């Protein structure tokens, strides 16, 4: 009997890190892909589920102005809170990162360079 293992990449939306996650994030953004990933893991497939916090954008700047902080301080603060919420909910990310990591910069650069070369 031949068993074929599929490799599945699940890329989940990256919400702004400008406030705590709410039920809509969990039910609409995180729970459906988590169910999908768990289903495929149970079937024996290799799954990589990734997401993170978007650390750029107007919503973060507005929150920073309201809280009297820098956008970076706000984004890092809420990324930490949101990472803990996701962990507490048992969402099965293989990687939950943010857009201010060196790996993110390198990956984005590689994608852009690859597309420009086409």
Jmol script that loads the backbone (N, CA, C; Angstrom):
load data "model"
ATOM      1  N   UNK A   1       0.838  -1.178   0.000  1.00  0.00           N
ATOM      2  CA  UNK A   1       0.000   0.000   0.000  1.00  0.00           C
ATOM      3  C   UNK A   1       0.883   1.242   0.000  1.00  0.00           C
ATOM      4  N   UNK A   2       0.626   2.139  -0.919  1.00  0.00           N
ATOM      5  CA  UNK A   2       1.360   3.399  -1.033  1.00  0.00           C
ATOM      6  C   UNK A   2       0.631   4.486  -0.250  1.00  0.00           C
ATOM      7  N   UNK A   3       1.370   5.216   0.553  1.00  0.00           N
ATOM      8  CA  UNK A   3       0.791   6.340   1.279  1.00  0.00           C
ATOM      9  C   UNK A   3       1.491   7.601   0.793  1.00  0.00           C
ATOM     10  N   UNK A   4       0.698   8.539   0.330  1.00  0.00           N
ATOM     11  CA  UNK A   4       1.241   9.801  -0.138  1.00  0.00           C
ATOM     12  C   UNK A   4       1.009  10.871   0.917  1.00  0.00           C
ATOM     13  N   UNK A   5       2.078  11.515   1.329  1.00  0.00           N
ATOM     14  CA  UNK A   5       1.987  12.597   2.300  1.00  0.00           C
ATOM     15  C   UNK A   5       1.994  13.906   1.533  1.00  0.00           C
ATOM     16  N   UNK A   6       1.019  14.725   1.810  1.00  0.00           N
ATOM     17  CA  UNK A   6       0.961  16.051   1.195  1.00  0.00           C
ATOM     18  C   UNK A   6       1.670  17.050   2.104  1.00  0.00           C
ATOM     19  N   UNK A   7       2.261  18.037   1.476  1.00  0.00           N
ATOM     20  CA  UNK A   7       2.864  19.152   2.203  1.00  0.00           C
ATOM     21  C   UNK A   7       1.932  20.339   2.004  1.00  0.00           C
ATOM     22  N   UNK A   8       1.433  20.872   3.105  1.00  0.00           N
ATOM     23  CA  UNK A   8       0.419  21.918   3.034  1.00  0.00           C
ATOM     24  C   UNK A   8       0.905  23.141   3.802  1.00  0.00           C
ATOM     25  N   UNK A   9       0.874  24.288   3.124  1.00  0.00           N
ATOM     26  CA  UNK A   9       1.214  25.563   3.745  1.00  0.00           C
ATOM     27  C   UNK A   9      -0.082  26.328   3.981  1.00  0.00           C
ATOM     28  N   UNK A  10      -0.325  26.693   5.234  1.00  0.00           N
ATOM     29  CA  UNK A  10      -1.514  27.466   5.591  1.00  0.00           C
ATOM     30  C   UNK A  10      -1.039  28.854   6.019  1.00  0.00           C
ATOM     31  N   UNK A  11      -1.344  29.850   5.194  1.00  0.00           N
ATOM     32  CA  UNK A  11      -0.956  31.236   5.475  1.00  0.00           C
ATOM     33  C   UNK A  11      -2.186  31.985   5.978  1.00  0.00           C
ATOM     34  N   UNK A  12      -2.120  32.453   7.200  1.00  0.00           N
ATOM     35  CA  UNK A  12      -3.253  33.107   7.849  1.00  0.00           C
ATOM     36  C   UNK A  12      -3.020  34.619   7.844  1.00  0.00           C
ATOM     37  N   UNK A  13      -4.101  35.387   7.772  1.00  0.00           N
ATOM     38  CA  UNK A  13      -4.017  36.853   7.750  1.00  0.00           C
ATOM     39  C   UNK A  13      -3.171  37.378   8.911  1.00  0.00           C
ATOM     40  N   UNK A  14      -2.530  38.505   8.667  1.00  0.00           N
ATOM     41  CA  UNK A  14      -1.678  39.152   9.666  1.00  0.00           C
ATOM     42  C   UNK A  14      -2.366  40.436  10.139  1.00  0.00           C
ATOM     43  N   UNK A  15      -3.157  40.383  11.214  1.00  0.00           N
ATOM     44  CA  UNK A  15      -3.836  41.592  11.691  1.00  0.00           C
ATOM     45  C   UNK A  15      -2.843  42.621  12.240  1.00  0.00           C
ATOM     46  N   UNK A  16      -3.264  43.892  12.205  1.00  0.00           N
ATOM     47  CA  UNK A  16      -2.458  44.952  12.807  1.00  0.00           C
ATOM     48  C   UNK A  16      -2.318  44.708  14.305  1.00  0.00           C
ATOM     49  N   UNK A  17      -1.152  45.023  14.834  1.00  0.00           N
ATOM     50  CA  UNK A  17      -0.894  44.897  16.272  1.00  0.00           C
ATOM     51  C   UNK A  17      -1.178  46.238  16.943  1.00  0.00           C
ATOM     52  N   UNK A  18      -2.449  46.677  16.855  1.00  0.00           N
ATOM     53  CA  UNK A  18      -2.828  47.968  17.428  1.00  0.00           C
ATOM     54  C   UNK A  18      -3.826  47.833  18.573  1.00  0.00           C
ATOM     55  N   UNK A  19      -4.088  46.614  19.002  1.00  0.00           N
ATOM     56  CA  UNK A  19      -5.020  46.384  20.096  1.00  0.00           C
ATOM     57  C   UNK A  19      -5.138  44.894  20.348  1.00  0.00           C
ATOM     58  N   UNK A  20      -5.822  44.537  21.430  1.00  0.00           N
ATOM     59  CA  UNK A  20      -5.982  43.113  21.727  1.00  0.00           C
ATOM     60  C   UNK A  20      -6.915  42.437  20.729  1.00  0.00           C
ATOM     61  N   UNK A  21      -6.696  41.151  20.518  1.00  0.00           N
ATOM     62  CA  UNK A  21      -7.575  40.376  19.648  1.00  0.00           C
ATOM     63  C   UNK A  21      -8.957  40.280  20.281  1.00  0.00           C
ATOM     64  N   UNK A  22      -9.974  40.119  19.432  1.00  0.00           N
ATOM     65  CA  UNK A  22     -11.339  39.967  19.916  1.00  0.00           C
ATOM     66  C   UNK A  22     -11.931  38.693  19.326  1.00  0.00           C
ATOM     67  N   UNK A  23     -13.157  38.398  19.681  1.00  0.00           N
ATOM     68  CA  UNK A  23     -13.811  37.172  19.249  1.00  0.00           C
ATOM     69  C   UNK A  23     -13.846  37.053  17.727  1.00  0.00           C
ATOM     70  N   UNK A  24     -14.041  38.163  17.035  1.00  0.00           N
ATOM     71  CA  UNK A  24     -14.065  38.141  15.570  1.00  0.00           C
ATOM     72  C   UNK A  24     -12.753  37.657  14.972  1.00  0.00           C
ATOM     73  N   UNK A  25     -11.630  38.070  15.569  1.00  0.00           N
ATOM     74  CA  UNK A  25     -10.333  37.570  15.106  1.00  0.00           C
ATOM     75  C   UNK A  25     -10.268  36.059  15.277  1.00  0.00           C
ATOM     76  N   UNK A  26     -10.624  35.600  16.463  1.00  0.00           N
ATOM     77  CA  UNK A  26     -10.512  34.168  16.755  1.00  0.00           C
ATOM     78  C   UNK A  26     -11.440  33.347  15.869  1.00  0.00           C
ATOM     79  N   UNK A  27     -12.710  33.750  15.813  1.00  0.00           N
ATOM     80  CA  UNK A  27     -13.704  32.963  15.069  1.00  0.00           C
ATOM     81  C   UNK A  27     -13.545  33.103  13.563  1.00  0.00           C
ATOM     82  N   UNK A  28     -13.153  34.280  13.100  1.00  0.00           N
ATOM     83  CA  UNK A  28     -13.102  34.516  11.664  1.00  0.00           C
ATOM     84  C   UNK A  28     -11.744  34.325  11.030  1.00  0.00           C
ATOM     85  N   UNK A  29     -10.698  34.648  11.771  1.00  0.00           N
ATOM     86  CA  UNK A  29      -9.352  34.659  11.192  1.00  0.00           C
ATOM     87  C   UNK A  29      -8.537  33.429  11.588  1.00  0.00           C
ATOM     88  N   UNK A  30      -8.630  33.015  12.846  1.00  0.00           N
ATOM     89  CA  UNK A  30      -7.725  31.985  13.338  1.00  0.00           C
ATOM     90  C   UNK A  30      -8.327  30.589  13.459  1.00  0.00           C
ATOM     91  N   UNK A  31      -9.565  30.479  13.871  1.00  0.00           N
ATOM     92  CA  UNK A  31     -10.153  29.156  14.094  1.00  0.00           C
ATOM     93  C   UNK A  31     -10.329  28.336  12.811  1.00  0.00           C
ATOM     94  N   UNK A  32     -10.880  28.898  11.719  1.00  0.00           N
ATOM     95  CA  UNK A  32     -11.047  28.072  10.506  1.00  0.00           C
ATOM     96  C   UNK A  32      -9.737  27.481   9.968  1.00  0.00           C
ATOM     97  N   UNK A  33      -8.653  28.276   9.841  1.00  0.00           N
ATOM     98  CA  UNK A  33      -7.418  27.648   9.357  1.00  0.00           C
ATOM     99  C   UNK A  33      -6.822  26.658  10.355  1.00  0.00           C
ATOM    100  N   UNK A  34      -7.053  26.885  11.650  1.00  0.00           N
ATOM    101  CA  UNK A  34      -6.571  25.941  12.652  1.00  0.00           C
ATOM    102  C   UNK A  34      -7.273  24.597  12.493  1.00  0.00           C
ATOM    103  N   UNK A  35      -8.581  24.618  12.265  1.00  0.00           N
ATOM    104  CA  UNK A  35      -9.333  23.380  12.038  1.00  0.00           C
ATOM    105  C   UNK A  35      -8.814  22.677  10.788  1.00  0.00           C
ATOM    106  N   UNK A  36      -8.606  23.439   9.723  1.00  0.00           N
ATOM    107  CA  UNK A  36      -8.083  22.893   8.467  1.00  0.00           C
ATOM    108  C   UNK A  36      -6.723  22.231   8.689  1.00  0.00           C
ATOM    109  N   UNK A  37      -5.829  22.934   9.395  1.00  0.00           N
ATOM    110  CA  UNK A  37      -4.482  22.406   9.646  1.00  0.00           C
ATOM    111  C   UNK A  37      -4.532  21.150  10.510  1.00  0.00           C
ATOM    112  N   UNK A  38      -5.348  21.166  11.548  1.00  0.00           N
ATOM    113  CA  UNK A  38      -5.461  19.993  12.421  1.00  0.00           C
ATOM    114  C   UNK A  38      -6.012  18.790  11.658  1.00  0.00           C
ATOM    115  N   UNK A  39      -6.984  19.022  10.795  1.00  0.00           N
ATOM    116  CA  UNK A  39      -7.552  17.941   9.981  1.00  0.00           C
ATOM    117  C   UNK A  39      -6.456  17.276   9.151  1.00  0.00           C
ATOM    118  N   UNK A  40      -5.645  18.090   8.484  1.00  0.00           N
ATOM    119  CA  UNK A  40      -4.598  17.527   7.630  1.00  0.00           C
ATOM    120  C   UNK A  40      -3.480  16.875   8.439  1.00  0.00           C
ATOM    121  N   UNK A  41      -3.193  17.394   9.614  1.00  0.00           N
ATOM    122  CA  UNK A  41      -2.203  16.732  10.472  1.00  0.00           C
ATOM    123  C   UNK A  41      -2.710  15.357  10.899  1.00  0.00           C
ATOM    124  N   UNK A  42      -4.004  15.282  11.245  1.00  0.00           N
ATOM    125  CA  UNK A  42      -4.595  13.993  11.629  1.00  0.00           C
ATOM    126  C   UNK A  42      -4.547  12.984  10.487  1.00  0.00           C
ATOM    127  N   UNK A  43      -4.629  13.477   9.248  1.00  0.00           N
ATOM    128  CA  UNK A  43      -4.555  12.598   8.077  1.00  0.00           C
ATOM    129  C   UNK A  43      -3.122  12.181   7.774  1.00  0.00           C
ATOM    130  N   UNK A  44      -2.164  12.724   8.512  1.00  0.00           N
ATOM    131  CA  UNK A  44      -0.768  12.364   8.313  1.00  0.00           C
ATOM    132  C   UNK A  44      -0.010  13.283   7.377  1.00  0.00           C
ATOM    133  N   UNK A  45      -0.651  14.360   6.951  1.00  0.00           N
ATOM    134  CA  UNK A  45       0.025  15.309   6.071  1.00  0.00           C
ATOM    135  C   UNK A  45       0.945  16.223   6.878  1.00  0.00           C
ATOM    136  N   UNK A  46       1.944  16.742   6.201  1.00  0.00           N
ATOM    137  CA  UNK A  46       2.866  17.684   6.829  1.00  0.00           C
ATOM    138  C   UNK A  46       2.321  19.090   6.591  1.00  0.00           C
ATOM    139  N   UNK A  47       2.026  19.783   7.683  1.00  0.00           N
ATOM    140  CA  UNK A  47       1.391  21.096   7.616  1.00  0.00           C
ATOM    141  C   UNK A  47       2.294  22.131   8.266  1.00  0.00           C
ATOM    142  N   UNK A  48       2.410  23.275   7.609  1.00  0.00           N
ATOM    143  CA  UNK A  48       3.083  24.430   8.185  1.00  0.00           C
ATOM    144  C   UNK A  48       2.061  25.558   8.202  1.00  0.00           C
ATOM    145  N   UNK A  49       1.665  25.998   9.405  1.00  0.00           N
ATOM    146  CA  UNK A  49       0.689  27.082   9.535  1.00  0.00           C
ATOM    147  C   UNK A  49       1.394  28.297  10.114  1.00  0.00           C
ATOM    148  N   UNK A  50       1.349  29.396   9.370  1.00  0.00           N
ATOM    149  CA  UNK A  50       2.097  30.592   9.746  1.00  0.00           C
ATOM    150  C   UNK A  50       1.204  31.829   9.741  1.00  0.00           C
ATOM    151  N   UNK A  51       1.589  32.767  10.574  1.00  0.00           N
ATOM    152  CA  UNK A  51       0.941  34.073  10.622  1.00  0.00           C
ATOM    153  C   UNK A  51       1.788  34.964  11.509  1.00  0.00           C
ATOM    154  N   UNK A  52       1.247  36.106  11.847  1.00  0.00           N
ATOM    155  CA  UNK A  52       1.954  37.016  12.726  1.00  0.00           C
ATOM    156  C   UNK A  52       1.223  38.328  12.848  1.00  0.00           C
ATOM    157  N   UNK A  53       1.897  39.279  13.421  1.00  0.00           N
ATOM    158  CA  UNK A  53       1.348  40.613  13.603  1.00  0.00           C
ATOM    159  C   UNK A  53       1.914  41.548  12.551  1.00  0.00           C
ATOM    160  N   UNK A  54       1.027  42.310  11.916  1.00  0.00           N
ATOM    161  CA  UNK A  54       1.456  43.363  10.997  1.00  0.00           C
ATOM    162  C   UNK A  54       1.829  44.565  11.853  1.00  0.00           C
ATOM    163  N   UNK A  55       3.091  44.942  11.831  1.00  0.00           N
ATOM    164  CA  UNK A  55       3.599  45.997  12.699  1.00  0.00           C
ATOM    165  C   UNK A  55       3.630  47.368  12.015  1.00  0.00           C
ATOM    166  N   UNK A  56       3.007  47.472  10.831  1.00  0.00           N
ATOM    167  CA  UNK A  56       3.006  48.720  10.071  1.00  0.00           C
ATOM    168  C   UNK A  56       1.572  49.164   9.829  1.00  0.00           C
ATOM    169  N   UNK A  57       1.372  50.418   9.560  1.00  0.00           N
ATOM    170  CA  UNK A  57       0.060  50.876   9.136  1.00  0.00           C
ATOM    171  C   UNK A  57      -0.529  51.964  10.012  1.00  0.00           C
ATOM    172  N   UNK A  58      -1.492  52.647   9.426  1.00  0.00           N
ATOM    173  CA  UNK A  58      -2.165  53.759  10.091  1.00  0.00           C
ATOM    174  C   UNK A  58      -2.797  53.372  11.424  1.00  0.00           C
ATOM    175  N   UNK A  59      -3.464  52.208  11.537  1.00  0.00           N
ATOM    176  CA  UNK A  59      -4.073  51.878  12.832  1.00  0.00           C
ATOM    177  C   UNK A  59      -3.063  51.862  13.985  1.00  0.00           C
ATOM    178  N   UNK A  60      -1.857  51.435  13.718  1.00  0.00           N
ATOM    179  CA  UNK A  60      -0.832  51.409  14.772  1.00  0.00           C
ATOM    180  C   UNK A  60      -0.382  52.826  15.105  1.00  0.00           C
ATOM    181  N   UNK A  61      -0.216  53.658  14.089  1.00  0.00           N
ATOM    182  CA  UNK A  61       0.179  55.049  14.302  1.00  0.00           C
ATOM    183  C   UNK A  61      -0.872  55.799  15.109  1.00  0.00           C
ATOM    184  N   UNK A  62      -2.135  55.595  14.786  1.00  0.00           N
ATOM    185  CA  UNK A  62      -3.229  56.255  15.513  1.00  0.00           C
ATOM    186  C   UNK A  62      -3.237  55.814  16.977  1.00  0.00           C
ATOM    187  N   UNK A  63      -3.124  54.516  17.217  1.00  0.00           N
ATOM    188  CA  UNK A  63      -3.093  54.006  18.593  1.00  0.00           C
ATOM    189  C   UNK A  63      -1.893  54.567  19.344  1.00  0.00           C
ATOM    190  N   UNK A  64      -0.751  54.644  18.686  1.00  0.00           N
ATOM    191  CA  UNK A  64       0.455  55.186  19.319  1.00  0.00           C
ATOM    192  C   UNK A  64       0.238  56.638  19.733  1.00  0.00           C
ATOM    193  N   UNK A  65      -0.367  57.433  18.863  1.00  0.00           N
ATOM    194  CA  UNK A  65      -0.649  58.831  19.206  1.00  0.00           C
ATOM    195  C   UNK A  65      -1.611  58.917  20.387  1.00  0.00           C
ATOM    196  N   UNK A  66      -2.630  58.063  20.397  1.00  0.00           N
ATOM    197  CA  UNK A  66      -3.611  58.064  21.488  1.00  0.00           C
ATOM    198  C   UNK A  66      -2.988  57.642  22.812  1.00  0.00           C
ATOM    199  N   UNK A  67      -2.039  56.726  22.768  1.00  0.00           N
ATOM    200  CA  UNK A  67      -1.422  56.204  23.990  1.00  0.00           C
ATOM    201  C   UNK A  67      -0.130  56.932  24.364  1.00  0.00           C
ATOM    202  N   UNK A  68       0.301  57.883  23.536  1.00  0.00           N
ATOM    203  CA  UNK A  68       1.531  58.617  23.816  1.00  0.00           C
ATOM    204  C   UNK A  68       2.778  57.759  23.741  1.00  0.00           C
ATOM    205  N   UNK A  69       2.783  56.801  22.827  1.00  0.00           N
ATOM    206  CA  UNK A  69       3.914  55.893  22.647  1.00  0.00           C
ATOM    207  C   UNK A  69       4.372  55.933  21.197  1.00  0.00           C
ATOM    208  N   UNK A  70       5.492  55.276  20.931  1.00  0.00           N
ATOM    209  CA  UNK A  70       5.934  55.145  19.544  1.00  0.00           C
ATOM    210  C   UNK A  70       5.153  54.002  18.887  1.00  0.00           C
ATOM    211  N   UNK A  71       5.030  54.033  17.560  1.00  0.00           N
ATOM    212  CA  UNK A  71       4.372  52.913  16.882  1.00  0.00           C
ATOM    213  C   UNK A  71       5.032  51.568  17.192  1.00  0.00           C
ATOM    214  N   UNK A  72       6.348  51.544  17.286  1.00  0.00           N
ATOM    215  CA  UNK A  72       7.065  50.295  17.601  1.00  0.00           C
ATOM    216  C   UNK A  72       6.691  49.777  18.991  1.00  0.00           C
ATOM    217  N   UNK A  73       6.617  50.680  19.971  1.00  0.00           N
ATOM    218  CA  UNK A  73       6.228  50.263  21.329  1.00  0.00           C
ATOM    219  C   UNK A  73       4.824  49.665  21.343  1.00  0.00           C
ATOM    220  N   UNK A  74       3.900  50.325  20.657  1.00  0.00           N
ATOM    221  CA  UNK A  74       2.515  49.840  20.596  1.00  0.00           C
ATOM    222  C   UNK A  74       2.464  48.474  19.928  1.00  0.00           C
ATOM    223  N   UNK A  75       3.112  48.360  18.786  1.00  0.00           N
ATOM    224  CA  UNK A  75       3.063  47.107  18.023  1.00  0.00           C
ATOM    225  C   UNK A  75       3.677  45.950  18.813  1.00  0.00           C
ATOM    226  N   UNK A  76       4.809  46.168  19.441  1.00  0.00           N
ATOM    227  CA  UNK A  76       5.446  45.097  20.215  1.00  0.00           C
ATOM    228  C   UNK A  76       4.594  44.721  21.434  1.00  0.00           C
ATOM    229  N   UNK A  77       4.004  45.720  22.073  1.00  0.00           N
ATOM    230  CA  UNK A  77       3.150  45.464  23.238  1.00  0.00           C
ATOM    231  C   UNK A  77       1.971  44.570  22.853  1.00  0.00           C
ATOM    232  N   UNK A  78       1.250  44.948  21.809  1.00  0.00           N
ATOM    233  CA  UNK A  78       0.070  44.171  21.424  1.00  0.00           C
ATOM    234  C   UNK A  78       0.437  42.845  20.758  1.00  0.00           C
ATOM    235  N   UNK A  79       1.590  42.781  20.115  1.00  0.00           N
ATOM    236  CA  UNK A  79       2.033  41.490  19.574  1.00  0.00           C
ATOM    237  C   UNK A  79       2.209  40.490  20.717  1.00  0.00           C
ATOM    238  N   UNK A  80       2.811  40.941  21.811  1.00  0.00           N
ATOM    239  CA  UNK A  80       2.992  40.060  22.966  1.00  0.00           C
ATOM    240  C   UNK A  80       1.669  39.608  23.562  1.00  0.00           C
ATOM    241  N   UNK A  81       0.752  40.534  23.730  1.00  0.00           N
ATOM    242  CA  UNK A  81      -0.572  40.206  24.274  1.00  0.00           C
ATOM    243  C   UNK A  81      -1.298  39.240  23.346  1.00  0.00           C
ATOM    244  N   UNK A  82      -1.253  39.531  22.046  1.00  0.00           N
ATOM    245  CA  UNK A  82      -1.980  38.704  21.082  1.00  0.00           C
ATOM    246  C   UNK A  82      -1.357  37.320  20.923  1.00  0.00           C
ATOM    247  N   UNK A  83      -0.050  37.237  20.991  1.00  0.00           N
ATOM    248  CA  UNK A  83       0.620  35.929  20.937  1.00  0.00           C
ATOM    249  C   UNK A  83       0.168  35.055  22.101  1.00  0.00           C
ATOM    250  N   UNK A  84       0.073  35.653  23.280  1.00  0.00           N
ATOM    251  CA  UNK A  84      -0.383  34.921  24.467  1.00  0.00           C
ATOM    252  C   UNK A  84      -1.836  34.488  24.311  1.00  0.00           C
ATOM    253  N   UNK A  85      -2.686  35.352  23.773  1.00  0.00           N
ATOM    254  CA  UNK A  85      -4.098  35.003  23.558  1.00  0.00           C
ATOM    255  C   UNK A  85      -4.229  33.824  22.606  1.00  0.00           C
ATOM    256  N   UNK A  86      -3.448  33.838  21.545  1.00  0.00           N
ATOM    257  CA  UNK A  86      -3.481  32.744  20.565  1.00  0.00           C
ATOM    258  C   UNK A  86      -3.019  31.442  21.215  1.00  0.00           C
ATOM    259  N   UNK A  87      -1.960  31.533  21.994  1.00  0.00           N
ATOM    260  CA  UNK A  87      -1.467  30.344  22.710  1.00  0.00           C
ATOM    261  C   UNK A  87      -2.524  29.829  23.692  1.00  0.00           C
ATOM    262  N   UNK A  88      -3.139  30.749  24.433  1.00  0.00           N
ATOM    263  CA  UNK A  88      -4.167  30.363  25.409  1.00  0.00           C
ATOM    264  C   UNK A  88      -5.377  29.708  24.745  1.00  0.00           C
ATOM    265  N   UNK A  89      -5.686  30.104  23.522  1.00  0.00           N
ATOM    266  CA  UNK A  89      -6.811  29.515  22.783  1.00  0.00           C
ATOM    267  C   UNK A  89      -6.444  28.160  22.175  1.00  0.00           C
ATOM    268  N   UNK A  90      -5.162  27.821  22.213  1.00  0.00           N
ATOM    269  CA  UNK A  90      -4.727  26.534  21.677  1.00  0.00           C
ATOM    270  C   UNK A  90      -4.638  26.500  20.164  1.00  0.00           C
ATOM    271  N   UNK A  91      -4.541  27.667  19.532  1.00  0.00           N
ATOM    272  CA  UNK A  91      -4.388  27.721  18.076  1.00  0.00           C
ATOM    273  C   UNK A  91      -3.001  27.169  17.744  1.00  0.00           C
ATOM    274  N   UNK A  92      -2.943  26.304  16.726  1.00  0.00           N
ATOM    275  CA  UNK A  92      -1.737  25.496  16.477  1.00  0.00           C
ATOM    276  C   UNK A  92      -0.786  26.069  15.425  1.00  0.00           C
ATOM    277  N   UNK A  93      -0.366  27.317  15.610  1.00  0.00           N
ATOM    278  CA  UNK A  93       0.606  27.893  14.681  1.00  0.00           C
ATOM    279  C   UNK A  93       1.956  27.207  14.825  1.00  0.00           C
ATOM    280  N   UNK A  94       2.601  26.979  13.693  1.00  0.00           N
ATOM    281  CA  UNK A  94       3.987  26.527  13.706  1.00  0.00           C
ATOM    282  C   UNK A  94       4.912  27.728  13.828  1.00  0.00           C
ATOM    283  N   UNK A  95       4.436  28.868  13.335  1.00  0.00           N
ATOM    284  CA  UNK A  95       5.190  30.116  13.442  1.00  0.00           C
ATOM    285  C   UNK A  95       4.198  31.262  13.539  1.00  0.00           C
ATOM    286  N   UNK A  96       4.279  32.032  14.622  1.00  0.00           N
ATOM    287  CA  UNK A  96       3.515  33.271  14.767  1.00  0.00           C
ATOM    288  C   UNK A  96       4.542  34.342  15.062  1.00  0.00           C
ATOM    289  N   UNK A  97       4.828  35.158  14.076  1.00  0.00           N
ATOM    290  CA  UNK A  97       5.933  36.101  14.128  1.00  0.00           C
ATOM    291  C   UNK A  97       5.398  37.524  13.990  1.00  0.00           C
ATOM    292  N   UNK A  98       6.238  38.425  13.512  1.00  0.00           N
ATOM    293  CA  UNK A  98       5.791  39.786  13.197  1.00  0.00           C
ATOM    294  C   UNK A  98       6.669  40.356  12.091  1.00  0.00           C
ATOM    295  N   UNK A  99       6.227  41.467  11.547  1.00  0.00           N
ATOM    296  CA  UNK A  99       6.883  42.021  10.360  1.00  0.00           C
ATOM    297  C   UNK A  99       8.152  42.810  10.672  1.00  0.00           C
ATOM    298  N   UNK A 100       8.598  42.847  11.923  1.00  0.00           N
ATOM    299  CA  UNK A 100       9.839  43.539  12.260  1.00  0.00           C
ATOM    300  C   UNK A 100      10.993  42.581  12.525  1.00  0.00           C
ATOM    301  N   UNK A 101      10.908  41.353  12.034  1.00  0.00           N
ATOM    302  CA  UNK A 101      12.016  40.414  12.223  1.00  0.00           C
ATOM    303  C   UNK A 101      12.920  40.433  10.995  1.00  0.00           C
ATOM    304  N   UNK A 102      14.164  40.080  11.201  1.00  0.00           N
ATOM    305  CA  UNK A 102      15.112  40.008  10.086  1.00  0.00           C
ATOM    306  C   UNK A 102      14.663  38.965   9.065  1.00  0.00           C
ATOM    307  N   UNK A 103      14.117  37.855   9.543  1.00  0.00           N
ATOM    308  CA  UNK A 103      13.630  36.807   8.637  1.00  0.00           C
ATOM    309  C   UNK A 103      12.521  37.327   7.737  1.00  0.00           C
ATOM    310  N   UNK A 104      11.645  38.163   8.296  1.00  0.00           N
ATOM    311  CA  UNK A 104      10.553  38.724   7.491  1.00  0.00           C
ATOM    312  C   UNK A 104      11.112  39.642   6.406  1.00  0.00           C
ATOM    313  N   UNK A 105      12.054  40.496   6.779  1.00  0.00           N
ATOM    314  CA  UNK A 105      12.671  41.392   5.800  1.00  0.00           C
ATOM    315  C   UNK A 105      13.346  40.595   4.680  1.00  0.00           C
ATOM    316  N   UNK A 106      14.100  39.564   5.065  1.00  0.00           N
ATOM    317  CA  UNK A 106      14.806  38.752   4.071  1.00  0.00           C
ATOM    318  C   UNK A 106      13.834  38.010   3.158  1.00  0.00           C
ATOM    319  N   UNK A 107      12.775  37.465   3.723  1.00  0.00           N
ATOM    320  CA  UNK A 107      11.780  36.742   2.916  1.00  0.00           C
ATOM    321  C   UNK A 107      11.066  37.681   1.957  1.00  0.00           C
ATOM    322  N   UNK A 108      10.681  38.849   2.445  1.00  0.00           N
ATOM    323  CA  UNK A 108      10.002  39.822   1.583  1.00  0.00           C
ATOM    324  C   UNK A 108      10.930  40.268   0.453  1.00  0.00           C
ATOM    325  N   UNK A 109      12.185  40.491   0.770  1.00  0.00           N
ATOM    326  CA  UNK A 109      13.166  40.902  -0.248  1.00  0.00           C
ATOM    327  C   UNK A 109      13.326  39.798  -1.292  1.00  0.00           C
ATOM    328  N   UNK A 110      13.427  38.540  -0.856  1.00  0.00           N
ATOM    329  CA  UNK A 110      13.579  37.411  -1.779  1.00  0.00           C
ATOM    330  C   UNK A 110      12.374  37.313  -2.715  1.00  0.00           C
ATOM    331  N   UNK A 111      11.168  37.453  -2.172  1.00  0.00           N
ATOM    332  CA  UNK A 111       9.958  37.387  -3.003  1.00  0.00           C
ATOM    333  C   UNK A 111       9.961  38.510  -4.031  1.00  0.00           C
ATOM    334  N   UNK A 112      10.256  39.728  -3.607  1.00  0.00           N
ATOM    335  CA  UNK A 112      10.280  40.859  -4.541  1.00  0.00           C
ATOM    336  C   UNK A 112      11.349  40.675  -5.615  1.00  0.00           C
ATOM    337  N   UNK A 113      12.533  40.258  -5.214  1.00  0.00           N
ATOM    338  CA  UNK A 113      13.607  40.039  -6.191  1.00  0.00           C
ATOM    339  C   UNK A 113      13.229  38.948  -7.190  1.00  0.00           C
ATOM    340  N   UNK A 114      12.608  37.883  -6.703  1.00  0.00           N
ATOM    341  CA  UNK A 114      12.181  36.788  -7.582  1.00  0.00           C
ATOM    342  C   UNK A 114      11.134  37.266  -8.573  1.00  0.00           C
ATOM    343  N   UNK A 115      10.171  38.040  -8.101  1.00  0.00           N
ATOM    344  CA  UNK A 115       9.126  38.553  -8.992  1.00  0.00           C
ATOM    345  C   UNK A 115       9.692  39.537 -10.013  1.00  0.00           C
ATOM    346  N   UNK A 116      10.628  40.371  -9.594  1.00  0.00           N
ATOM    347  CA  UNK A 116      11.237  41.328 -10.529  1.00  0.00           C
ATOM    348  C   UNK A 116      12.017  40.617 -11.632  1.00  0.00           C
ATOM    349  N   UNK A 117      12.558  39.455 -11.309  1.00  0.00           N
ATOM    350  CA  UNK A 117      13.362  38.706 -12.286  1.00  0.00           C
ATOM    351  C   UNK A 117      12.504  38.009 -13.340  1.00  0.00           C
ATOM    352  N   UNK A 118      11.218  37.924 -13.128  1.00  0.00           N
ATOM    353  CA  UNK A 118      10.343  37.232 -14.090  1.00  0.00           C
ATOM    354  C   UNK A 118      10.167  38.015 -15.376  1.00  0.00           C
TER     355      UNK A 118
END
end "model"
wireframe off; spacefill off
backbone 0.3
color backbone group
